[in-house]
Amino acid sequence: MRRRQFSRTAGTLLALVLTATGAVAAGGGAASAAARTVYYDASRAGEFRTNFDQAATIWNSSVSNVRLVARTPGNITIYVDTGWPRAQTTSLGNGRVWMGTQAVDQGYDRTRIATHEIGHILGLPDNRTGLCTDLMSGSSAPVSCRNATPSSAEASRVNALFAGSLTAPAGVSYVWRGDGAPASVGVGS
């Protein structure tokens, strides 16, 4: 009983100190999280390296709770192959991305693909709305779509995930598909 009462009192005092020092927003609102750095390794991205650098710049200008920085090795490792673009998450901000040339060969925008696939690593699922304004609509948007910027809702979700107010599924693979097939597939642990 005393221990529980002490814990509550200590917690209240800590909250007051943090509020007084500005570490917690006054008025009971959630504190804004410090930006988390997520490193991406595009050393294996070949001719698509600049597209992934552009994608990182786009995400960095769209969100405040995560910063993408190029480094080898990284939390995100980027590869190139001849299949469909895809991402495999291991946890929030960690995983692998493949720039599959099949979508590029069909005319899909390289930077949109790169930004979309990094979006999966940042916790966003496919959202097959068919709208070019939705980055995570992926290949359901027309091939002519060149929008590589996340919508405000997508950016808000990434900020919330990296602030810790939402949880993202881990161990999921996402595939950029042009044939209408399901776009996400669970991966065994």
N, C-alpha and C positions, 0 to 999 in steps of 0.2 A: 504494500500500500504506500509506504513512504517513498520507495524507489519510484513508483509510478508518478507520485505527486512531484518528486524532485525532477524527473524527466520532463514533465509538463512545464514546470517553472523554468528549467534550464532552456527548454525550447522557446518559450515565450521571451526570455531575456535575450537569447541569440537572435530571434526575429527582430526585437526592438533595436539591438545594436546594428544589425545589418541594414535596417531601414534608416536609422540615424546616420549611418556612414554612406548611404546611397547605394549600397550593394543590392538592395531589393527595392523595387518600385513602391512608393507609398500608395496607400489606398487599396491594398490587398491584391493588386494586379500581379501577374506573373512577371518575373524578372526576364529581361531579354538575355539570351544565352550569348556567351562570348563566341565569336566565330571559331568553328573547328576547322583545322586545316586537313584537307584530304589530298594526298599526293597521287598524281596519276603518272604512270610510266608509259609514254608513247614511243619508246625506243624501238618497238617492234611494229609500229603503225605504218612504216614505209611512206608511200606517197600520200597517206591520209593524215600524217602528223599535223599539218597546218590546220586541218579540219577539227582535230581534237583540241588543238590550242585555241582555235576560235570558239569551240564549244565551251571550254573552260572560261574564257573571257565572258561569254554570254551568261553562263551560270553565275559568275562572280558579280556581274552587274545586275542580276535579277534577284539574288538572295543575299541575306546579311548574316546568317548563322553558320555558313560553311564557305570556305575558300578553297578553290581548286588550284594546286600548284604542281608544276611539272617537276618530277624527280624520279631517278632510277636508283633503287626499286621504289615502287609506290604501292598505295593501298588499292589502286585500280591498275590492272595490267591490260594493255590494249594490244590486240593481235589483228592480223588480216588473213582472210581465207576466201575461198570461192563460194561459200554458202550464203545464207541470209544473215544480215546483221543480227547480233544477239548479245545479251548480257546475262551473266550469272552472278547473283549476289551471294556473298558469304555472311555478311552482316551489313548494317547501315554504313555506307561509305567505303565498303570493301567488296572487291569482286573482280571479275574479268569481263572484258568487252571484246567482241569480234566484229570488225568492220567487214562484213560479207560483201564481196563485190557483185553478187547477184542483183541486189537492189540498185547498186550504182549503175550496173550495165542496163537496167531497165529504165534509168533516168531519174531515180529518186535523188534528191539533193544531199550531197555528202555531209555538209555541216549540220543539216537537220537530223540526219541519221546519227551523227556523232553526239549531238546534244541530247537527242532522244535516248540513246543507249546509256549515256552518263546519268540521265534522269532516273533510270532504273536503279543504278548503284546508289543514287541519292534517295531511294525509297519510293519512287513513283511506279505504279503499275501501268500497263497498257490501258488506254481509254479509247476504244475504237469508235469514236463519234463520227469519223469521216470529215471533221472540220479541220481546215488548215490552221485555224487559230489555236487549236489544241495541239501542242507539241507531242503529247503522249498518245495522240490518235495514230501516230506512226503511219504505216502503209495504208491505213483505211482512208487517209486523205488522198486527194488526187496526186498523181506523179508530178504534176506541175507545181505543187506546193513547195515554196522556198522558205517558209517561216521556220526559223530555228530558235525562236524565243519562247520560253515557257509562258503560259497564260498567267495572269495574276493568281488564279486559284492554284495552279501547279506550283508557283513560287512560294505561295503561302504555306502549302502543305510541306514543302521541303524545309522551310524555316521552322515550322512546328515540329517536324520530325527531329531536326537537329537541336531544337530547344528542349527536347525530351517530353513534350506534351502529347505526342503521338508515338505509336510504335509501328515499325515497318516489318514486313515479313522478311525472314532471312532464308537463305537456301532456295531461292527461286530462280529459274531461268526464264528469260523473255526472248522471244524470237520475232524479228521484223518479218511478217509474212504478207505476201501480196495475194494469197489465194483464199483469204477469208477463214483460214483455219484458226483454232484457238491460239492466242498469242503468248500465253504464259503457261509454263509447265512446272509443277513442283519437282524439286530435286531431293533425292534422299540425303540424309545426313551422312 
